[in-house]
Amino acid sequence: MFRGKDDLGVICVNDWYVMDMQIRNLDGMSGGGSGWTVGAEGVCSFQTDRNPERGISEVTVEYGADGIFDVKKVQEHLCQTCLDKLLKVMDSYGEEGEESGARDVCLVDFQTLELYSLQEHYISHYIRDYYVQIDRRDGDELEVIGIYAPVLENGERVEE
């Protein structure tokens, strides 16, 4: 649905629920907005505050009761190559033989379909022309702020 779009999204991988961050105003509609989007019961819900005219989107993720990454749920829906790619992104540190405690969320670049970690040891990512800041909140919340920040030279955007 979002494949090839010049934007980023947040995915709750246990149920593969995708939230388009709508960082930029790509469809010509004016105005930003805010609101809640809820995934399946017990999993992620998202609160969004978008300002696409400025190229900024803030998504607050509430993990839900089932917010720990469950590879058994995910492997049923992915080929081995895609599963391996996801497992690299879901890196988290823990004792061998124990659950890693990795949360079930990651970023996706809709244009390249690359995944990026939102685990606790990451604080930011540069993804093409976007800067993403990651902030842990108290409890079971994560704040992800996406900003359209193309490379500038002498104040002008550099075309790649």
Secondary structure, DSSP 8 states (H G I E B T S, - for coil): --TT-SSEEEEETTTTEEEE---S--SS----EEEEEE-STTS-EEEEEEETTTTEEEEEEE--TT-B--HHHHHTTS-HHHHHHHHHHT-----TTS----BSEEEEETTT--EEE-STT--EEEETTEEEEEEE-SSSEEEEEEEE---EETTEE---
